């Protein structure tokens, strides 16, 4: 794609990077075939190619974002299926992230949008605040029909039936390896996951220590910054990410780390991109070092070598989270691990398409999100599974809200298969 940025514009590192991305696009349209919003809405401007044109026009002209551009960028899930499909290697993620930052700087949203986004940014990344908000949502859910805004109804619907007690495993500490130590890893405990489902981190710690990992929960680490990053709130997201970089850098410089293990794939995609996010900042080298050892939990488990298990007689429908299969290009590891542990693994039709969760997308674009959820649940249930497994808490909550089948994290099944407790969702379904 031909671009016409001025030399002055190209002095801005963000513009220079977007220019690189734009110039790799050849207008082929392959991306439209795998874009969930284009599949639902059928509008060229709700496809990656259409959004690329809108972003190009906005950035080249240096004009403030307008309502039309904002509407179509906001509808993007950032599922990154387009990056998997693109034959030209267009790095759409960096482009749309820059567009969102530019929109945040130049566009004044309606008051209701500003308030909603402020609340999400000030609540979801903080487990204690989020837990209190979930309690409030649970109380207010019977009155959801009174809410005039579909987004507020979606927020009330998000509250799980059971809000788990705080897990002390999420506190800063070191869990020793069982037997000979094979690796020393830091576990990213996250933010929303700590309020929504504490079983995931607990299972991860048990599984990793059982396989010979010393697991560190580093002092000062927390939210990865993805939520505010995808809202274009760069200062907030970088401040959050910087705390992680410093916390894990201290561990790397001290007793050392072989990996930063992440069991929420949306966070993993962001942490692995820290090097790019901080490329022009003082933390650039430390950020690149952290990103270089960031691993999804399935990648680490594959390296450790999971013991082969006897057939479990359980049919597992594996849902591939977009941030894992497209953002990190981790596609086979979770399925291989589940099969090795003794589970029968099946995959739904159109496994490449998003479930509609996408961070806060299900709260800010509830109509499109609900349609994507309906489609995803239908394809998963068509496989007649006993349980649905996924590697991302957002997907688990989204899919769990549309099916009666138990939905668990992949590590919960692997932990159970190697000596841990039966996943709570499975036990409650018995």
C-alpha positions in Angstrom: 0.0 0.0 0.0 1.4 3.4 -1.0 1.5 6.0 1.8 2.2 9.7 1.9 3.4 10.6 5.3 5.6 13.7 5.5 9.2 13.5 6.8 8.1 15.5 9.8 5.3 13.0 10.6 7.7 10.1 10.2 9.9 11.5 13.0 7.1 10.2 15.4 8.1 6.5 16.1 4.4 5.5 16.3 3.7 7.0 12.9 6.9 5.4 11.5 5.8 2.0 12.7 2.3 2.4 11.4 3.8 3.5 8.0 5.8 0.2 7.9 2.7 -1.8 8.6 0.5 0.0 6.1 3.1 -0.4 3.3 3.0 -4.2 3.7 -0.7 -4.4 2.9 -1.5 -5.4 -0.7 -5.3 -5.0 -0.5 -5.8 -8.7 -1.2 -8.7 -9.1 1.1 -7.8 -12.5 2.5 -8.4 -11.0 5.9 -12.1 -10.5 5.3 -12.6 -14.3 5.1 -11.5 -14.8 8.8 -12.7 -11.5 10.4 -15.5 -12.2 12.9 -17.1 -8.7 12.7 -17.1 -8.8 8.9 -18.8 -12.3 9.1 -21.5 -10.8 11.4 -22.0 -7.4 9.9 -21.0 -7.8 6.2 -19.6 -4.2 6.1 -16.2 -3.7 4.4 -15.4 -1.0 7.0 -15.8 -3.7 9.7 -13.1 -5.8 8.1 -9.3 -5.4 8.7 -8.9 -4.1 5.1 -11.6 -1.5 5.7 -10.2 -0.4 9.0 -6.7 -0.1 7.5 -8.0 2.4 5.0 -9.7 4.4 7.8 -6.6 4.4 9.9 -4.4 5.4 7.0 -6.6 8.3 6.1 -6.8 9.5 9.7 -3.1 9.3 10.4 -1.8 10.6 7.0 -4.0 13.7 7.3 -3.1 14.2 10.9 -6.8 15.0 11.6 -8.7 14.2 14.8 -10.5 10.9 14.8 -14.1 11.3 13.6 -17.2 9.4 14.7 -17.2 7.0 11.7 -13.6 5.9 12.2 -14.1 5.5 15.9 -17.2 3.4 15.4 -15.4 0.8 13.1 -12.2 0.7 15.2 -14.3 0.2 18.3 -16.0 -2.8 16.7 -12.6 -4.5 16.1 -12.1 -7.4 18.5 -8.3 -7.4 18.2 -8.7 -11.2 17.7 -5.8 -11.0 15.2 -7.2 -13.7 13.0 -6.3 -11.4 10.1 -2.6 -11.7 11.1 -2.8 -15.4 10.9 -4.5 -15.2 7.5 -2.5 -12.4 5.9 0.0 -13.7 3.3 1.9 -10.4 3.4 2.6 -10.3 7.1 0.7 -7.1 7.9 1.2 -6.6 11.7 -2.4 -5.4 12.2 -2.0 -5.5 16.0 0.5 -2.7 16.2 -1.5 -0.6 13.7 -4.8 -0.9 15.5 -3.2 -0.3 18.9 -1.7 2.9 17.5 -5.1 3.9 16.1 -6.7 3.4 19.5 -4.1 5.5 21.2 -4.6 8.3 18.6 -8.4 8.1 19.0 -8.0 8.4 22.8 -5.9 11.6 22.3 -7.9 13.3 19.6 -11.6 12.2 20.0 -14.0 13.3 22.7 -16.5 10.4 23.2 -20.0 10.9 24.5 -20.2 11.2 28.3 -21.7 7.7 28.8 -18.8 6.2 26.8 -16.2 8.1 28.8 -17.8 7.1 32.1 -18.0 3.4 31.1 -14.4 3.3 29.9 -13.2 5.1 33.0 -15.0 2.6 35.3 -13.6 -0.4 33.4 -10.1 1.0 33.5 -10.3 1.8 37.3 -12.0 -1.5 38.3 -11.1 -4.5 36.2 -7.3 -4.4 36.6 -7.6 -4.3 40.4 -8.7 -7.6 41.9 -10.1 -6.1 45.2 -12.1 -3.4 43.4 -13.3 -6.0 40.8 -14.4 -8.4 43.4 -16.5 -5.7 45.1 -17.9 -4.8 41.7 -18.9 -8.4 41.1 -20.7 -8.5 44.5 -22.6 -5.4 43.5 -23.4 -6.8 40.0 -24.7 -10.0 41.6 -27.0 -8.0 43.8 -28.2 -5.8 40.9 -28.6 -8.6 38.4 -32.4 -9.2 39.1 -32.9 -5.5 38.1 -31.0 -5.7 34.9 -34.2 -5.2 32.9 -34.4 -1.7 34.2 -31.1 -0.7 32.7 -31.6 1.4 29.5 -28.0 0.7 28.2 -27.2 -2.8 26.9 -23.6 -2.4 28.1 -24.8 -1.9 31.7 -26.9 -5.1 31.4 -23.9 -6.9 30.1 -21.8 -5.8 33.1 -24.5 -7.1 35.5 -24.6 -10.4 33.5 -20.9 -10.8 33.9 -21.0 -11.7 37.6 -20.4 -15.4 38.2 -22.9 -17.4 40.3 -20.1 -18.0 42.8 -17.5 -15.4 43.6 -14.5 -17.4 44.9 -12.7 -16.5 48.1 -9.3 -14.8 47.9 -6.5 -17.3 47.2 -3.4 -16.7 49.3 -1.5 -18.5 46.6 -1.7 -15.2 44.7 0.3 -13.4 47.4 4.1 -12.8 46.7 6.0 -16.0 47.7 8.0 -18.9 46.4 6.6 -22.4 45.9 9.4 -25.0 45.9 9.7 -27.7 43.2 8.7 -31.2 44.1 11.9 -33.4 43.8 14.7 -32.1 41.7 14.3 -28.5 40.5 14.3 -28.3 36.7 13.2 -24.7 36.2 12.6 -21.5 38.1 9.7 -19.6 36.8 7.6 -16.5 37.7 3.8 -17.0 37.6 1.8 -14.0 36.4 -1.2 -14.1 38.7 -3.0 -11.4 36.7 -5.9 -9.3 37.8 -9.5 -10.2 36.7 -8.7 -13.9 36.9 -7.8 -13.5 40.6 -11.4 -12.3 41.2 -13.3 -14.5 38.8 -11.6 -17.9 39.2 -8.9 -18.6 41.7 -8.8 -22.3 40.8 -6.7 -21.6 37.7 -3.6 -20.2 39.4 -3.9 -22.8 42.2 -4.0 -25.6 39.6 -1.1 -24.0 37.7 1.1 -23.8 40.8 0.4 -27.5 41.7 1.1 -28.7 38.2 4.3 -26.8 37.7 5.8 -27.7 41.1 4.8 -31.3 40.5 6.8 -31.3 37.3 9.9 -29.8 38.9 9.4 -26.0 38.7 10.2 -23.6 41.5 7.3 -21.1 41.1 7.8 -17.5 42.1 4.9 -15.0 42.6 7.0 -11.8 42.4 6.5 -8.8 44.7 5.0 -5.9 42.7 3.7 -7.8 39.7 0.1 -7.7 38.7 -2.1 -6.6 35.8 -0.3 -6.9 32.4 -1.8 -3.6 31.1 -3.7 -5.2 28.3 -7.1 -3.8 29.2 -6.0 -0.1 29.3 -3.6 -0.7 26.4 -6.5 -1.8 24.1 -8.5 1.3 25.2 -5.7 3.5 24.0 -4.9 4.6 27.5 -1.1 4.4 27.0 0.1 6.1 30.1 -2.0 3.8 32.4 -1.1 0.6 30.5 2.6 1.4 30.5 2.6 2.3 34.2 1.1 -1.1 34.9 3.3 -3.0 32.6 6.4 -1.2 34.0 5.7 -2.6 37.4 5.7 -6.1 36.0 8.9 -5.5 34.1 10.7 -4.2 37.2 9.3 -7.0 39.4 10.4 -9.8 37.0 13.7 -8.1 36.3 14.5 -8.2 40.0 13.9 -11.9 40.0 16.0 -12.4 36.8 18.9 -10.4 38.3 18.6 -12.3 41.6 18.0 -16.1 41.7 17.2 -16.0 38.0 14.2 -17.0 35.9 13.8 -19.5 33.1 10.4 -18.2 32.1 7.6 -15.9 33.0 4.6 -18.3 32.9 1.2 -16.8 31.9 -2.0 -18.8 32.0 -4.3 -16.1 30.6 -3.5 -15.9 26.9 -4.8 -12.3 26.5 -2.2 -11.2 29.0 0.5 -13.4 27.3 0.0 -11.6 24.0 0.6 -8.3 25.6 3.6 -9.4 27.8 5.3 -10.9 24.8 4.9 -7.5 23.1 6.5 -5.5 25.9 9.7 -5.1 23.9 7.7 -3.2 21.2 5.6 -1.2 23.7 8.7 0.1 25.5 11.1 0.3 22.5 11.5 4.0 22.9 11.6 4.2 26.7 14.3 3.8 29.4 12.9 0.3 30.2 13.4 -0.9 26.6 16.2 -3.4 27.4 14.5 -4.8 30.5 11.1 -5.0 28.7 12.7 -6.9 25.8 14.3 -9.3 28.2 11.0 -10.0 30.0 9.2 -10.4 26.7 11.9 -12.8 25.6 11.2 -15.3 28.4 7.4 -14.9 28.5 5.7 -18.2 27.8 2.1 -19.5 27.8 1.8 -22.2 30.4 1.2 -24.8 27.7 4.6 -24.0 26.1 6.3 -24.5 29.4 4.4 -27.8 30.1 5.4 -29.1 26.7 9.1 -28.4 27.5 8.8 -30.1 30.9 7.2 -33.2 29.4 3.8 -34.1 30.8 3.5 -37.7 32.0 1.5 -39.9 29.6 -1.9 -40.7 31.2 -4.4 -43.5 30.7 -7.6 -42.8 28.8 -9.9 -40.8 31.0 -13.1 -41.5 29.1 -13.8 -37.8 28.9 -14.5 -35.9 25.6 -13.0 -32.4 25.7 -14.0 -29.7 23.2 -11.0 -27.4 23.0 -11.7 -23.8 22.4 -8.7 -22.0 20.9 -8.5 -18.5 22.4 -7.7 -15.9 19.7 -4.9 -14.4 21.8 -3.3 -17.8 21.9 -3.7 -19.2 18.4 -3.4 -15.8 16.6 -1.7 -13.5 19.0 1.0 -15.9 20.1 0.7 -18.5 17.4 0.4 -21.3 20.0 -1.9 -23.7 18.3 -1.1 -27.4 19.0 0.5 -27.4 22.4 -2.7 -27.3 24.5 -4.3 -30.1 22.4 -1.2 -32.2 22.5 -1.0 -32.0 26.2 -4.6 -32.9 26.8 -4.3 -35.9 24.5 -1.1 -37.0 26.3 -2.9 -36.7 29.6 -5.6 -39.2 28.4 -8.4 -37.0 27.2 -10.3 -37.3 23.9 -9.9 -33.9 22.2 -12.4 -32.5 19.6 -12.4 -29.1 18.0 -15.4 -27.1 16.8 -16.0 -25.9 13.2 -14.6 -22.5 12.5 -12.2 -22.8 15.5 -10.3 -19.7 14.2 -13.3 -17.4 14.9 -13.6 -15.4 18.1 -16.1 -16.2 20.9 -16.8 -12.5 21.3 -15.1 -12.0 24.7 -12.0 -10.1 23.6 -11.1 -8.4 26.9 -13.8 -5.8 27.5 -15.4 -6.2 24.1 -18.4 -8.2 25.5 -19.1 -5.2 27.8 -18.6 -2.4 25.3 -20.1 -4.1 22.2 -22.6 -6.5 23.7 -24.8 -7.0 20.6 -22.0 -8.2 18.3 -20.4 -10.1 21.2 -23.6 -12.0 21.9 -24.0 -13.1 18.3 -20.4 -14.4 18.3 -21.0 -16.2 21.6 -24.1 -17.8 20.2 -22.2 -19.1 17.1 -19.2 -20.3 19.1 -21.4 -22.2 21.7 -23.4 -23.8 18.9 -20.3 -25.2 17.2 -18.8 -26.4 20.5 -22.0 -28.1 21.6 -22.3 -29.7 18.2 -19.3 -31.9 19.1 -21.3 -33.4 22.1 -18.4 -32.9 24.6 -18.4 -33.7 28.3 -16.5 -30.5 29.0 -15.2 -27.4 27.2 -11.5 -26.4 27.8 -9.9 -23.0 27.1 -6.7 -21.2 28.0 -8.2 -17.7 28.7 -10.5 -16.6 31.5 -12.4 -14.2 29.3 -13.3 -17.0 26.9 -14.3 -19.2 29.8 -16.7 -16.6 31.2 -18.1 -15.8 27.7 -18.7 -19.4 26.7 -19.8 -20.4 30.2 -22.6 -17.8 30.0 -24.1 -19.5 26.9 -23.9 -23.2 27.7 -24.8 -25.6 30.5 -21.7 -27.7 29.8 -18.9 -27.3 32.3 -16.1 -24.9 31.2 -12.6 -25.3 32.6 -9.1 -24.1 32.0 -6.8 -26.5 30.3 -4.4 -26.5 33.3 -7.2 -27.7 35.6 -7.7 -30.8 33.5 -3.9 -31.4 33.3 -3.5 -30.9 37.0 -6.4 -33.4 37.7 -4.8 -35.9 35.3 -1.5 -35.8 37.1 -2.8 -36.0 40.7 -4.6 -32.8 41.5 -8.2 -32.4 42.5 -11.1 -32.7 40.0 -11.9 -29.3 38.5 -14.7 -27.6 40.4 -16.9 -27.1 37.3 -16.7 -30.8 36.5 -17.4 -31.8 40.1 -20.4 -29.6 40.3 -21.8 -31.0 37.0 -21.7 -34.6 38.4 
